[in-house]
Amino acid sequence: MIVAILAALSGALAVAAGAFGAHGAHGEAAEWLKTGGHYQLIHAVAALVAVRMEARGPAWLFVVGGALFAGTLYLMAIGAPRWFGAITPIGGALLIGGWLWLAWRLRG
């Protein structure tokens, strides 16, 4: 399934970004990379769990939200304009939506 593949790739990117933030970047860029990597990795795993639970909607929100949230931080870390930070909360809202949707599915 495509969302599971994207979640696995998201996890790989998160580890790479976090490692670069810890060892290759400095200052604010390092913090953005570490934060993005942290959130992206958590939500890559959450997406894989959601797929396993057959909760594809929440899985998609975790993957897309993680890409927007972390991606904008990564772009700013490599020199993109700071206004990209205005997009970051959209990714965060999608991540929150994924958790709420998953909770709704689990209400049982």
matplotlib code that plots the C-alpha trace (Angstrom):
import matplotlib.pyplot as plt

x = [0.0, 1.3, 0.7, 2.8, 5.7, 5.5, 5.5, 8.6, 10.4, 9.3, 10.9, 14.2, 14.1, 13.4, 16.5, 18.7, 17.4, 17.8, 21.3, 22.2, 20.7, 22.8, 26.1, 26.2, 24.1, 24.4, 22.2, 18.6, 19.0, 20.1, 17.1, 14.7, 16.2, 16.0, 12.4, 11.3, 13.0, 11.5, 7.9, 8.3, 9.7, 7.0, 4.3, 5.9, 5.6, 2.1, 1.1, 2.5, 0.5, -2.6, -2.2, -1.9, -5.2, -6.7, -7.2, -6.0, -7.5, -5.4, -2.4, -2.6, -3.0, 0.1, 2.2, 1.0, 1.0, 4.5, 5.7, 4.3, 5.4, 8.9, 9.4, 8.9, 11.4, 13.9, 13.5, 14.1, 17.2, 18.7, 17.9, 14.3, 12.6, 11.3, 7.7, 7.7, 7.3, 3.7, 3.0, 4.3, 1.1, -0.9, 1.1, 0.7, -3.1, -3.1, -1.1, -3.6, -6.5, -4.9, -4.8, -8.4, -9.6, -7.7, -9.3, -12.7, -12.1, -11.0, -14.1, -15.6]
y = [0.0, 3.4, 5.1, 2.4, 2.9, 6.7, 6.2, 4.1, 6.6, 9.4, 7.5, 7.3, 11.0, 11.8, 9.9, 11.6, 15.1, 14.5, 13.2, 16.2, 18.4, 16.8, 16.5, 18.8, 21.9, 24.7, 27.1, 27.6, 25.3, 22.4, 22.9, 23.0, 19.7, 18.0, 19.1, 18.2, 14.8, 14.1, 14.8, 13.2, 10.0, 9.7, 10.2, 7.8, 5.1, 6.2, 6.0, 2.4, 1.4, 3.1, 1.2, -2.1, -1.1, -0.5, 3.2, 4.6, 8.1, 8.8, 7.2, 9.7, 12.6, 11.4, 11.1, 14.4, 16.3, 15.1, 16.1, 19.6, 20.1, 18.7, 19.7, 23.4, 23.2, 21.4, 23.9, 26.8, 25.0, 24.9, 28.5, 28.9, 32.1, 32.2, 32.7, 28.9, 28.8, 30.0, 26.6, 24.5, 24.8, 23.4, 20.3, 20.3, 20.6, 17.6, 15.6, 16.5, 15.6, 12.2, 11.6, 12.7, 10.6, 7.6, 8.2, 8.4, 5.0, 3.4, 4.6, 1.3]
z = [0.0, -1.0, 2.4, 4.2, 1.7, 2.1, 5.9, 5.7, 3.4, 5.8, 8.7, 6.7, 5.9, 9.5, 10.7, 8.1, 9.0, 12.7, 12.2, 10.1, 12.7, 15.4, 13.6, 10.6, 11.2, 13.8, 15.6, 14.6, 11.6, 13.8, 16.0, 13.1, 11.7, 15.1, 15.7, 12.2, 12.4, 15.8, 14.8, 11.4, 12.8, 15.5, 12.8, 10.4, 13.0, 13.9, 10.2, 10.0, 13.1, 11.6, 8.4, 10.4, 12.1, 8.7, 9.6, 6.3, 6.8, 9.9, 8.3, 5.4, 7.8, 9.6, 6.4, 4.8, 8.1, 8.9, 5.5, 5.8, 9.3, 9.0, 5.4, 6.0, 8.9, 6.7, 4.0, 6.3, 7.7, 4.3, 3.5, 2.4, 3.5, 7.0, 5.8, 5.1, 8.9, 8.4, 6.6, 9.5, 11.6, 8.8, 9.0, 12.8, 12.4, 10.1, 12.7, 15.4, 13.1, 12.5, 16.2, 16.7, 13.8, 15.2, 18.6, 16.9, 15.2, 18.5, 20.5, 19.7]

ax = plt.figure().add_subplot(projection="3d")
ax.plot(x, y, z, "-o")
ax.set_aspect("equal")
plt.show()
